[in-house]
Amino acid sequence: MNAMQEQLFWELRKTQLEILRSLKNKQKNDWIITILEDELADISTAIQKLEEGNFGQCETSGEPLPDNLLKIMPTIKSSRDTEILEHFYRKPINSTFF
């Protein structure tokens, strides 16, 4: 595990514990519980990948995923996910804000 992965591992573990504590508090709406459970599953998968040494690889092709995206979203699973994120975050050239 390299330094970036080790830092992500500890951040994921911390987030995992926070979500588990939050789920124990049953005073939430059903829709938020579903979101928290899905996030917890993604975090557990990312932690397992870090422990097994295959973190940062596309689940479909096995190709490495960009480190800059893994730092932002360590639960990303595939190249397709990165394409969706890049499209979502892409800003238009002609913006009414400028």
C-alpha positions as CSV (number, residue, x, y, z in Angstrom):
1,M,0.0,0.0,0.0
2,N,1.5,3.4,-1.0
3,A,1.1,6.5,1.1
4,M,-2.0,7.8,-0.7
5,Q,-3.7,4.4,-0.3
6,E,-2.8,4.2,3.3
7,Q,-4.3,7.7,4.0
8,L,-7.5,6.7,2.0
9,F,-7.7,3.4,4.0
10,W,-7.8,5.3,7.3
11,E,-10.2,7.9,6.0
12,L,-12.5,5.1,4.7
13,R,-12.3,3.3,8.0
14,K,-13.3,6.5,9.9
15,T,-16.2,7.1,7.5
16,Q,-17.3,3.5,7.9
17,L,-17.4,3.8,11.7
18,E,-19.3,7.1,11.4
19,I,-21.9,5.6,9.1
20,L,-22.3,2.5,11.4
21,R,-22.9,4.9,14.4
22,S,-25.4,6.8,12.4
23,L,-27.3,3.7,11.3
24,K,-27.6,2.6,14.9
25,N,-29.5,5.9,15.5
26,K,-32.9,4.8,14.0
27,Q,-34.4,8.3,14.1
28,K,-33.8,8.7,10.3
29,N,-36.1,8.5,7.4
30,D,-36.1,5.3,5.4
31,W,-34.6,7.0,2.3
32,I,-31.5,8.2,4.2
33,I,-31.0,4.8,5.7
34,T,-30.9,3.3,2.2
35,I,-28.4,5.8,1.1
36,L,-26.2,5.2,4.1
37,E,-26.4,1.4,3.7
38,D,-25.4,1.8,0.0
39,E,-22.5,4.0,0.9
40,L,-21.4,1.6,3.6
41,A,-21.3,-1.2,1.1
42,D,-19.2,0.8,-1.3
43,I,-16.8,1.8,1.5
44,S,-16.5,-1.9,2.6
45,T,-15.7,-2.9,-1.0
46,A,-13.0,-0.2,-1.3
47,I,-11.4,-1.2,2.1
48,Q,-11.4,-4.8,0.9
49,K,-9.7,-3.8,-2.4
50,L,-7.0,-1.9,-0.4
51,E,-6.4,-4.9,1.8
52,E,-6.2,-7.3,-1.2
53,G,-3.9,-4.9,-3.2
54,N,-6.3,-4.3,-6.1
55,F,-7.5,-0.9,-5.1
56,G,-7.6,1.7,-8.0
57,Q,-8.2,-0.9,-10.8
58,C,-11.2,-0.8,-13.0
59,E,-13.5,-3.7,-12.1
60,T,-14.3,-4.2,-15.8
61,S,-11.0,-3.9,-17.6
62,G,-8.4,-4.1,-14.8
63,E,-6.8,-0.8,-16.0
64,P,-5.7,1.7,-13.4
65,L,-8.1,4.5,-12.4
66,P,-6.9,8.1,-12.2
67,D,-5.3,8.9,-8.8
68,N,-6.9,12.4,-8.8
69,L,-10.4,10.8,-8.9
70,L,-9.5,8.1,-6.4
71,K,-8.5,10.8,-3.9
72,I,-11.8,12.6,-4.3
73,M,-14.0,9.4,-4.5
74,P,-12.1,6.3,-3.3
75,T,-15.2,4.2,-3.8
76,I,-15.2,4.6,-7.6
77,K,-15.3,1.2,-9.3
78,S,-14.8,1.5,-13.0
79,S,-13.6,3.6,-15.9
80,R,-17.3,4.1,-16.8
81,D,-17.8,5.7,-13.4
82,T,-14.9,8.1,-14.1
83,E,-16.4,9.0,-17.5
84,I,-19.7,9.9,-15.8
85,L,-18.0,12.0,-13.2
86,E,-15.9,13.8,-15.7
87,H,-19.0,14.6,-17.8
88,F,-20.9,15.7,-14.7
89,Y,-18.1,18.1,-13.5
90,R,-17.2,19.4,-16.9
91,K,-18.0,23.2,-17.1
92,P,-19.2,24.8,-20.3
93,I,-16.9,27.1,-22.2
94,N,-19.6,29.7,-22.7
95,S,-21.0,30.4,-19.2
96,T,-23.4,33.1,-18.3
97,F,-21.5,33.5,-15.0
98,F,-18.4,35.1,-16.7
